Amino acid sequence: MLRSIQTKIVMIFMILGILIIASLGLFFIYNLNTINNSITTEIMSIEDVRALTLNQMNYTKNVIYGFMIAFMIAVFALGIFISKVIIKPISRLIKSAELITKGEQVDTKYMTKSKAKSHNEIDDLVDAFSLMHAELKENLNEVTRQKNQIETILLHMTDGVIAFNIDGKIIHINPAAKTFLNVDETMDFEEIFEKFNVDINMEKIIYLENWTSSEKKVNVDNRAINLFFAPFKNENDRPAGVIVVIQDITEHVKLDSMRKQFVADVSHELQTPITTIIGYSETLMDNHDIDKELQMNFLSRIFSEANRMSHLVKDLLTLSRYDTAKVKIEKKEFDLGELVKYTFEGLKLEMDKKNQTGECFVTADVPKVYADRSGLERVVINILTNAIKYTNEGGVIKVYVGFVYNDAYIKIIDNGIGITKEDLDKIFERFYRVDKARTREMGGTGLGLSIAKEILDKNDSRIDIKSEFGKGTEVVIRIPTKKVNIQEKERN
C-alpha cells in the first residue's frame, strides 16, 4: 500500500511538471510566432526589432517567474495536503504497528478527534487497525489467562503429564511426571520408555489409535505406575504429537492385593474348622460303636470349631457393617472410669485362671466422655483379652484411666511376650497374627485389633501401641471428652 501511495505522489508531481513545461513551451512558441509575424509584416528598423525582442523577453521572463511562483505555491499546498491526508495517517499506522510489536497499547486519541472531521480511506484503515488490535489484545489476554490456568492445573496435579511433539521431543512436562519417572526435558519418547522396558510405539499410537493399546503399567521404585497414551492434533486436524498421563496406582494395587489376601485369609480360616467338623462328623456317622467318651470328645471338637466359625463370621459381619457405615453409632455421655472398671472385673476370672495379677487405677478426676459406650466397651474387652492371652502365667496386667490435654485415656500395660518392630506396623491389618499358632489355638480370629481401630475411628478416638519383644506391650487409647466434642461441634 505504501509503495502505491508513493507512486501516486510521484505521478502527481510529474503530471504537474509536464503541464507547466508544456504551458511554457506553448507560451514560447506563441511569442516566437508573434515576433516573427511582426518582423515579416511590418517594415521595422533594427532598433525596433531589438526593442520588440527585449520586450518579449522581459514579458517571457515575468511569465516564467510567475509560473515558478505558482508552481512553488502549488507544490507547497500539495505537500501540505499530502502530509495531512496521506503522510500523517501512514505515520500513525506505522507507529501503531510498532506499538503492537512491542506489546503496548495503541493510542486512539485521534479516533475521538476524528468524529468531527471526515475520514479518508487511510483514516478508516487506521481505525480498523486499532480496533483489530484492541480485539486481538483482548483475545490474547484470554488465551494467556487460559494458558496460565492450564499451567497452574498441570503444575499442581497429582498425576504426571508429558506432551511429546510429532518428533518425540518433550514440549511440556509437569513436576509430578518428573517425580514419578525421574526424567528431564532433554530425553525423548523412546529414551524414556525404553528406560522402563515399556513396549510402546509412538507411530502406532498416532496413526493406529483405534487398533492399539493405549495403557501400560510399570513398576518404578516400588510404585505401581499406570501410563495412558493419547494422540493430539493441530489446528489442521493433523497428528501433532502424543500426551502421556502418568498415574500412581500403588494404593489401588495394594487395596486389590489386600482384597485378594482377605478372601484367601477368610477361605483359609474357614477351611480348617470346616475340614475338622466334616472329618469328625463322618467318623461319628460311619462308626456307630464308638465309645461314649470318644464321641463326647469328637462332639466337643465339633462344637469348638463351630463356635470358632461363629466368632469369625460375627467379626467379619461387624467389620463389614463398619466399612459400609451400616453400624448405628449411639453416642452418649458416660463415665469412662466406671466402664473400664466394670469391664476389667468381668475379665478378672480369666486372669485368675492364669494366676495373673491385674490392677485397675483411675488416676484423676476424668471428665465424662461422649461416645458409643457399647463400642468402647468392646474395644477395652478386645485389648484386655489380648493382654491376657499373650501374657504368660503369673504375669502382671495394669490398667490406668486418666485425663490429659482435653483427652481421656485408657492405658493397658502387660509384661507378656511383646511384639517385634516388624509386626508392630501390621497389627491392625485384618487376619494378621503375631503368633499364628498360639492365636488359633486360643480361638482368636485375627480381627480384634482391626475392629477396635474401626470403632475408635468412628468415635474420633485413636489407639497407639508400643511394644518390645519379650518384655511386654503398652496400649494407649485416647478419647475426646464431652466438653471438647461440644466445642468442635460449635466450631463446625
N, C-alpha and C positions, 0 to 999 in steps of 0.2 A: 504493500500500500504506500509506504514511504517513497519508494522509487517512483511510483506512478505520480505522486504529488510533485516530486522534484522535476519530473519530465514535463508536467503541465506548466510549472512555473517557468522553466526554460523556454518552452514553446510560446508562452505569453510574451516574454521579453523579445524573443526572436521575431514574432509577428509584429510587435510594436516597432522594433528596429527597422524591419523591412518596410513598414508603412512610412516611417519617417524618411528613410533613404529614398524610397520611391517618390515620395512627395517632393523632396529636394531635387531629385533628378528631373522630375517633370517641370519644376519651377525653373531650373537652369535652362532646360530645353526651351521653355516658353520665353525666357529673357533673351536667349541667343536668337531666337526667331524674330523677336521684337527689334533687336539691334540690326539684324540682317535686313529686315523689311525697311527700316528707317534709312539705312545706307543705300539700298538699291532704289528706293522710290524717290528719295529726296537728294538734291544736289547739296552736299554738305562739305564744308571745309574740314581740313584735318583737325583743326581746333574743335570744331563742333562734334566731330566723331569721338575725339578724345574726351570731351565733356560728357557726351552721351554714355560712353563706355564707363567712365568714372561714376556717373550717377547710377547706372545699372548695377555696377559692382558694389557700391555703397548700399543700394537697396537690397541686393542679394545678401550682403554681409549682415544687414539688420534682420533680414528674414531668417538667416541661419542662426543668429543669436536668439531670435525669438523661438525658433524650433528647438534649439538646445535648452533654453529655459523651460519651455513647455515640456520637453522630454524629461528634464530633471524633475520637474514638478509631478509629472505623471508617474515617473519611476518611484519617487518618494511616496506618493499617495498609494501606488500599487504595493510598495513594500510594506507600508503601514497596514494596508488591507490584508495582505498575505500573512503578515506577522500575527495580526489579531485573529484572522479567520482560520489559518492553517497551522502556522508555526507554534503558537501558544498551546492549542489543543494537542498537537503532536507531542510537544514537550511535556505536557501534563500526563499524556498517555504513557510516555517513556518513563516519567518519574513514578507513575503508579505501578508500572511493571517492575521497576527497581525495588519499590517498597514491598511488593508481593514476593519478590525473590528473597528479600531479607526477612520475610515473615511479619512485616509491620503493617499497621492499619493504613488504608488508603485515605488521603484527605479528600473529603466530599463536600468541602465548603462551597466549591464552585457550583455544586448542584442546587443549593438553596438560592445562590445569587442568580442563577440562570432561569429561575422561574419567571422573572420579569422580562427576560430577553428571549429572542427567538433562537432556537438551536439550529446549527447546521449538522451535516452528517457526521462530522468528526466529534462534535459535542455529544451527539447521540451515542456514538461509538464509545466515548469515554464513560458516559453514564452507564451504558450497558456493561462495559468492562468493570466498572466499580461495583455495580450491583452483583455481577457474576462473582467478583472477588469476595464480597460480603457473604454470599450464599456458599461459596466454596470454603471460606474460612469456617463458617458455621458447621458445614458438613465435616470438615477436617477435625474440628473440635469434638464433634460427636464420635467420629471414628477413633480419635485419640482417647476419649473417655471410655469407649467400649474396650479399646485395646488395654488401657490401664486396668479396667475391671477384670478382663480375662487374665492379664498377667498377675494380678493380685490373687485371683482364684487359684491359678496354677501354682503360684508361689507357696500358698498355704494349704494346698491339697495334701491329704494323707496318701493318696495314690500318686504314683510316679507317671509322668508323661514325657515321651520323647517324640519329636517330629523330625522325620527324615525327608530330604528332597528326593527328586527322581534319581539322583546320582548316589543316593545312600549316605549323603553327608548330613550331620545333625544341624538343623536350623533352629531348634528350641529344645531345651531340657530343663525340667524344674528340679529343685533341690531334693525332693523325695526320690526321683529317679536316680540321681547321683548316689544317694544314700543306699538305696536298695541294691543297685547293681555295681556300685563302686566304679563308675566310668566318668569320662570327661568329654568335652566338646570336640576334642581332636580325633576321637575314634569314629569309624564309620559303621554302617549297618552290619556288615559281615564280621568285622573285628569284635563287635560287642557280643553277638550271639554265637559266634564260634567259641568265644571265651567260656560260655556256659553249655557248650555242646547242644545247642538248640538247632534242630533240623528245620530250618525255615528259609524260604527263598523269596526275595523281595519282588521279583518279576511275577511269580505266581500269585502273590498277594494282590498286586496291582491289576494284572490282566486276567487272572482266573479266580476272582474273588468268590464267585458262587460255587467253585469246584474244589476249593482248598480249605483246610482247617485254619482258622484264624486265632486259635487259642493254644497256648503251650504252658506247661507247668515245669518249673525248675526249682532246685534247691540251692539257696545262696546263704552261706554262713549259718547253717542250721535253721534257715527260714524257708517256708514254702511260698514261692512267688508264682502268681498267675500272670501270663503275658497275653494281652489281647491286641491283635494287629488289625488295623482298619485303613484302607487307602483313602486319600482325599484328592479332589480335583480342583483345577484352577478355574478362572472366570470363563474360559472357553470350553468347559466341561471335558477337559483332557486330564489324564492322570498327572498329578503333580508330586506325589510322594506318599509316605506311609506314616501313620501315627500309631505309637505303641503305648498302651495303657498298662501300667505295672501295679498289681495289687498284692499286698501282703496278706495271704490267706492262712498264715500259720495257725491262728486261733481257730479258724474253721476246720483245718485239718486235725488239730488237737481235739476239738469237740467231736468230730466224726470218729476219730480214733477212740476217744473216751466212750462214745456211744456203743461202738462195736465191742470195746472191752467190757462195758457194762452188761451188754447182752451175754457175752461169753461168761462173765462172772456169775450172773444170775443163773445161767444154764448150769454152770459147774456147781454152784451152791445147791441147786435143786436136785441135780443128778445124784449126788451122794446119798441124801436121805431117801430119795425115791427108790434108788437101787437097793438100799438096805431094807426098806419096807417091803418091796417086791420079793426080795430074797427070803426074808423071814416068813412072809405070808405064804409063799409057795411051799416052804418047808413044813409049815403047820398044816397046810391043806393036803400035802402028799403023804404026811406021816401022822396018822391018827393015833398011833400008840405011843407018842412021845409022853414022857412022864410029866407030871403036873409042874414040877419045879422048872424044868426046861421050857415048858410052854409059857409060864409066867415070865421067865427071863426074855423069851422072844417077844412076848407081848409088851413087856416093859421097854425093850429097844424100839419096837414099832411106835409105841406111844411117844417116846423121847424124840425120835426122828420126825414124827408128825407134828409134835409140839414145836420143834425147831423150824420146820417149814412154815408153820403158822406164824411164828415170830418174824420170820424173814418176809413173808407176804405182807404182814401188817406194817413192817418198817418200810417196805417198798411202796405200799399204798400211802403211807404218811409222807414220804419224800415226794411222791407224785402229786399229792394234794398241795404241798408247799410249792412245788415247781409250777403248777398250773394255777396258783393263787386261789384254790378252792377251799383252803382252810379258813374258817371264820375266826379271826383274832378278836377275842373279847378282853379288852384291856380294862383293868380296874385298879383302884388304889388298895394296896395291901402292905403288910409288914414283912419285909424280906427276911429279917432275922427269925421271925416266927416260922416262916415257910421252911427255911433251911434246917432249923432245929427239928421240926416235925419230920422232914424227910430223913434227916440223919438218924433219928430214933427208930424210924421204920427199917433202916438197914443195919441197925446195931446187932441184930441176931446173926446176920451174915458175917459180920466181923468176929463175933464171938465163936463162930464155928471154926475160924482160922486162928483163934487166940490173938487177934489183932487188937491193939489199943487205939481207941477212937476218941477224939476230943472235939468239941464244937464251942467256939467262942464268938460272942458279939462284942466287938472291941470299942464301939462308940454308939452314940445316940443316932442311929441311922434313920434318915427321913423315909417316909413311906414312898414306895416306887409305884409307877403307873405302867403296868404291863400285863401280859397274858399270864395269869397265875398258873394255870394248868401247864402251859408251855414251859415256863421256867422251872416248874416242879419236875417235869420230865428231863430237862437239861441237867438239873442237880442230881437226879437219880442216875442218869447215864454216866456222869463224871464220877460220882461216888462208886458206882458199880464197877467201873473200870479200875478205880484205885484199889478196891477190894480184890478184884481178880488178879491184878498184876503186882500185888504186894504179897510177899511170902508170909507164911505163918509166923506169928509173933511180931509182925511189923507194926508200924505206927502210922495212923492217918489223922491229920489235923485239919479242921475246917474253921475259917475265920470269916466273919461278916463285919464289914466296916464301911466307912464313908470318907471320900477324899475327892477334892476338886469337882464338886457337884455330881459325882458318880457314887452310887452304892456299889460295893464289890463283894464277891464271894471268892475266897482263896482256899483251894484244896491242895494240901501237901501230903505226899506219901514218900516212904523210903523203899519203894518197890524196885522192880527190875530196870526201870527207866527206858528211855528211847534214844536211839542213836541220832546223830545230826542228819544223816541221810534220810532216815524215816520221818524226822520231825516236820519236814516240808510237805509230806504226803499224807499225814494222818487224817486230814479232813476229806480225802478222796474216798469215794464210795467203794466199799468192799476191800479197802486197804487195811491190812493187818500187820502189826509189828511182829507178832509171834503167831503165825497162821495155825500151827498145830495146836498150840495152847488155847487160842481163841475158839477154834472149832470144838475142841474138847470141852470147853466151858459153855458151849452153846451160843457163843456170840455170832452176830451176823456181819460184823464189819461195817455197820451203818450207823452206829450210835453217835459218833462224833459228827458225821455228816448231818444227821437230824438235828443235833444240838446247834450246829452252826446255822442251819436254816432257820431254826426257831429264834435264835438270838438276832439274826439279821432282820427278821420281821418285827422285832421289838427294839430296833435301833440300839442294840447292845453289841458287845464284842467279846471275844474269847482269845486269850493268849496262853500259850503253853511253853514252859521252859522245862528242860529235862536233861539229865546226864546219865548215860548208860551205866547201869549197875549201882546208881546212887539214889534214884528217885525222880519224881515228877512234881512240878508245881503248875497248877491251873488257876488262872485268874479270870473271872467273869465280871465285866463292868456293865452296870445297868443305870441309865439316867434316872434321876429322881423325879417325883411328881412335879415339883416346882420347876425344874428345867424343862420338862415336856410342855408345860403350860406356856412358859416364856417363848419356847421355839414356835409353838402354835400361833402365839400372838404376833411374832415377827413375820411369820409366813402369811 
